[in-house]
Amino acid sequence: MRHLLSIADLTRADVERILDTAAALQGVEEKLPALRGKLVLSLFFESSTRTSSSFELAAKRLSADVMSLKAAGSSVDKGESLKDTVLTLAQYQPHAIVVRHPQIGAPQLVARHSGAAVVNAGDGKHQHPTQALLDLFTIRDALGRLDGLHVAIVGDVVHSRVARSLVQALALVGAHTTLVGPPTLLPRGIEAMGCDTSTEIAAIDDADVVYVLRMQRERMESAFVPSLREYAARWGITIERVRPGQKVMHPGPINRGVEIDGRVADGPDSLILAQVRAGLAVRMAVLHDVLASDVPAREAAAVA
């Protein structure tokens, strides 16, 4: 695999290979030599906690050299374009570039103007492939399978790159998805991606996993719901709306009391912290995969 720009870049065999490698790397705390001598650039032009920290730690755990750049404090503040930023940084001959950007298609531009392997860490409301992969890993680890599962994704789908990537990834591994939310937050025609839609919260009743999305108010240019209070009352995930054993996930950051009750987020069926743990192992596996190290990651993990 040269780049990871979208879930559409992957086959089912690719997904299974990455998840299996991540399983071998899960819990490994010491440094592995797999990416020694490789330079990984981390370019984040949007705020991030989980994704940026796990990618940086993943690269370091594989012994790569890491350089991080954020828009604030860089020449981007002076009006430099993404193309010129990439052309500049490409002179350092990075082996991989991890990029998050508010504009759809930014990772493709980075791939065109650098010789590095590019990993999309989120572009606008388009794609977030490593989030989908870590979500698959978390579900498989908790339920023992992916094929045949039913996942209900609830909330602000229209602005969610997480939802788009996850719908594609779940279809790729034989799982079924229902998108649930207000009609203003369900993209028109999204059923063409192979999912169902519903405006009724009762549609989560039969799901094996309830995947909760936050309200992305920073991307909303108009009122998509009358109020957050009304949204919480009609579509918020509360203790009364989930059954024992029904797993609950959230990509973070969480808006407690809006899209999810804190008692659900902290409850025994919550996989939210498991997703964070999975993020490190999955991003280690992805970096190894795109850089095609001569030392298989699973062998490196076994030797360590």
C-alpha positions in Angstrom: 0.0 0.0 0.0 1.6 3.3 -1.1 -0.9 5.9 0.3 -3.9 5.7 2.6 -6.2 8.5 1.4 -9.6 6.8 1.6 -11.2 3.6 2.7 -11.8 3.2 -1.1 -8.1 2.6 -1.4 -8.4 -0.7 0.5 -9.6 -4.2 -0.2 -11.0 -6.5 2.5 -7.6 -8.3 2.5 -5.9 -5.0 3.1 -8.2 -4.3 6.1 -7.7 -7.8 7.6 -3.9 -7.5 7.2 -3.8 -4.1 9.0 -6.1 -5.3 11.8 -4.1 -8.5 12.3 -0.9 -6.5 12.4 -2.4 -4.1 14.9 -3.5 -7.0 17.0 0.1 -8.2 17.2 1.2 -4.7 18.1 -1.5 -4.0 20.7 0.0 -3.5 24.1 3.6 -3.4 22.9 5.3 -0.6 24.9 8.9 -0.8 24.0 10.3 0.6 20.8 10.4 -1.6 17.7 13.1 -1.1 15.0 10.7 -1.5 12.1 10.9 2.1 10.9 14.4 3.1 12.0 15.9 5.7 9.7 12.5 6.7 8.3 11.2 10.3 8.6 7.5 10.9 9.3 6.1 14.4 9.0 2.9 15.2 10.9 1.0 18.1 9.3 -2.1 19.1 11.3 -4.1 22.1 10.1 -7.1 21.4 12.3 -7.3 20.8 16.1 -6.7 17.2 17.2 -5.9 15.3 20.4 -6.4 11.6 19.8 -5.3 11.4 16.1 -2.3 13.7 16.3 -0.9 12.2 19.6 -1.5 8.6 18.5 0.2 9.0 15.1 3.2 10.7 16.7 3.5 8.0 19.3 3.0 5.3 16.7 5.8 6.6 14.6 8.1 6.9 17.6 7.2 3.4 18.9 8.4 2.1 15.5 11.7 4.1 15.9 10.9 6.6 13.1 12.1 10.2 13.3 9.1 12.5 13.7 8.6 16.2 12.8 5.3 17.8 13.7 3.9 21.0 12.1 0.7 22.8 13.0 -0.8 25.7 11.1 -0.6 28.0 14.1 2.9 29.5 14.3 3.9 28.3 10.8 4.1 30.2 7.5 0.5 29.2 6.9 -0.3 32.1 9.3 1.4 34.4 6.7 -0.7 33.1 3.9 1.5 30.3 2.5 -0.5 27.8 0.5 -0.6 24.1 1.3 1.2 23.4 -2.0 4.1 25.6 -1.1 4.2 24.2 2.4 4.4 20.7 1.0 7.0 21.7 -1.6 9.2 23.2 1.1 8.9 20.2 3.5 9.4 17.7 0.7 13.0 19.0 0.5 13.7 17.2 3.7 12.8 13.9 1.9 10.3 12.5 4.3 9.3 8.9 3.9 5.7 9.5 5.1 3.4 12.5 5.6 0.4 12.3 7.9 -2.0 15.2 7.1 -5.2 16.6 8.5 -6.7 19.6 6.7 -10.1 21.3 6.6 -10.2 21.2 2.8 -11.5 18.1 1.0 -8.8 16.6 -1.2 -5.9 18.1 0.7 -4.1 14.7 1.2 -4.3 14.1 -2.6 -2.6 17.4 -3.2 0.1 16.4 -0.7 0.6 13.1 -2.5 1.0 14.9 -5.8 3.6 17.4 -4.6 5.8 15.1 -2.5 7.5 11.8 -3.0 6.3 10.6 0.4 3.7 8.0 1.4 0.7 10.0 2.5 -1.8 9.1 5.2 -5.1 11.0 5.4 -5.7 12.0 9.1 -9.0 13.7 8.1 -9.9 16.0 5.2 -12.9 18.3 5.7 -16.1 16.2 5.9 -14.7 13.7 3.4 -12.6 10.9 4.8 -10.9 9.7 8.0 -9.7 6.2 7.1 -7.6 5.4 10.1 -10.5 6.2 12.4 -12.6 3.7 10.6 -9.9 1.1 10.8 -9.5 1.6 14.6 -13.2 1.4 14.9 -13.3 -2.0 13.1 -10.5 -3.2 15.3 -12.4 -2.2 18.4 -15.6 -3.8 17.3 -13.8 -7.1 16.3 -11.9 -7.2 19.6 -15.1 -6.7 21.6 -17.5 -8.9 19.7 -15.2 -11.4 18.0 -16.4 -10.7 14.5 -17.4 -8.1 12.0 -19.3 -10.0 9.3 -23.1 -9.8 9.8 -23.0 -7.2 12.6 -25.5 -4.3 12.7 -24.0 -0.8 13.5 -26.2 2.2 14.1 -24.4 5.5 13.6 -26.3 8.3 15.3 -26.0 12.1 15.0 -24.4 14.7 12.7 -23.8 12.5 9.7 -23.8 15.3 7.1 -20.6 16.9 8.5 -18.9 13.7 9.5 -15.9 12.3 7.7 -15.9 9.6 10.4 -19.3 8.4 9.3 -18.5 8.3 5.6 -15.3 6.3 6.2 -17.0 3.9 8.6 -20.0 3.2 6.4 -17.6 2.2 3.6 -15.4 0.1 5.9 -18.3 -1.7 7.5 -19.7 -2.6 4.0 -16.3 -3.9 3.0 -16.2 -6.4 5.9 -19.8 -7.6 5.6 -21.4 -5.5 8.3 -24.7 -3.5 8.0 -25.1 0.2 8.9 -28.1 2.3 9.7 -27.6 6.1 9.9 -29.9 7.8 12.4 -30.6 11.5 13.0 -32.6 14.6 12.2 -33.4 14.8 8.4 -31.2 17.9 8.2 -28.2 15.9 9.3 -28.6 12.9 7.0 -27.0 13.6 3.6 -29.3 13.2 0.7 -28.5 10.0 -1.3 -26.1 8.5 1.2 -28.0 5.2 0.9 -26.0 4.7 -2.3 -23.0 3.9 -0.1 -24.8 0.7 1.1 -26.5 1.8 4.3 -30.0 2.5 5.6 -31.2 5.8 7.1 -33.8 6.6 9.7 -35.0 9.7 11.5 -36.3 7.7 14.5 -34.1 6.9 17.4 -35.9 3.6 17.8 -33.9 2.4 14.8 -31.0 1.7 17.2 -32.9 -0.9 19.1 -31.6 -4.0 17.2 -28.1 -2.7 16.6 -25.1 -4.6 18.0 -23.2 -1.3 18.2 -24.5 2.2 18.7 -21.9 4.6 17.3 -22.5 8.2 18.4 -21.3 11.3 16.5 -20.9 14.7 18.0 -22.7 17.8 16.8 -20.0 19.6 14.7 -21.0 23.1 15.4 -17.8 24.5 13.9 -18.8 23.2 10.5 -22.4 24.4 10.7 -23.2 27.6 8.8 -26.9 27.6 9.7 -29.2 26.0 12.2 -29.5 22.3 11.5 -31.6 21.6 14.6 -33.8 24.0 16.6 -31.6 23.7 19.7 -29.1 21.3 21.3 -31.6 20.7 24.1 -34.2 19.4 21.5 -31.5 17.3 19.8 -30.6 15.7 23.1 -34.2 15.0 23.9 -34.9 13.3 20.6 -31.6 11.7 19.5 -29.3 11.7 22.5 -28.1 8.3 23.6 -29.3 7.8 27.2 -29.4 4.8 29.5 -33.0 4.3 28.7 -32.3 4.0 25.0 -29.6 1.3 25.1 -29.9 -2.2 26.3 -27.4 -4.2 28.4 -24.7 -5.7 26.2 -25.3 -3.2 23.4 -21.9 -1.7 22.8 -21.5 2.1 22.5 -18.8 4.0 20.7 -17.8 7.6 20.0 -14.8 9.0 18.1 -14.4 11.9 20.4 -14.4 14.6 21.5 -17.5 14.0 23.5 -20.2 16.6 24.2 -21.7 15.0 27.4 -25.3 15.7 27.8 -25.8 16.5 24.2 -25.3 13.5 21.9 -24.5 11.1 24.8 -25.3 10.8 28.5 -22.2 10.7 30.6 -23.5 7.5 32.3 -23.6 5.8 29.0 -20.1 7.1 28.0 -18.7 5.8 31.3 -20.8 2.6 31.4 -19.7 -1.0 31.2 -20.7 -1.4 27.6 -18.8 1.7 26.4 -15.9 1.1 24.1 -14.8 4.7 23.9 -11.5 4.3 25.7 -10.9 1.0 23.9 -11.1 3.1 20.7 -8.4 5.4 22.0 -6.1 2.4 22.8 -6.8 0.8 19.4 -5.8 4.0 17.7 -2.2 3.6 18.6 -1.9 0.0 17.5 -3.8 0.6 14.3 -1.8 3.7 13.3 1.4 1.8 14.0 0.1 -0.9 11.6 -0.8 1.7 9.0 2.6 3.5 9.1 4.3 0.2 8.8 2.1 -0.8 5.9 2.5 2.4 3.8 6.3 2.4 4.4 6.7 -1.3 3.5 9.5 -1.9 5.9 11.7 -4.9 5.2 11.0 -6.1 8.7 7.4 -7.4 9.1 5.8 -5.6 12.0 4.4 -8.8 13.5 7.9 -10.4 13.5 9.3 -7.2 15.1 6.7 -7.4 17.8 7.4 -11.1 18.4 11.1 -10.5 18.8 10.7 -7.5 21.1 
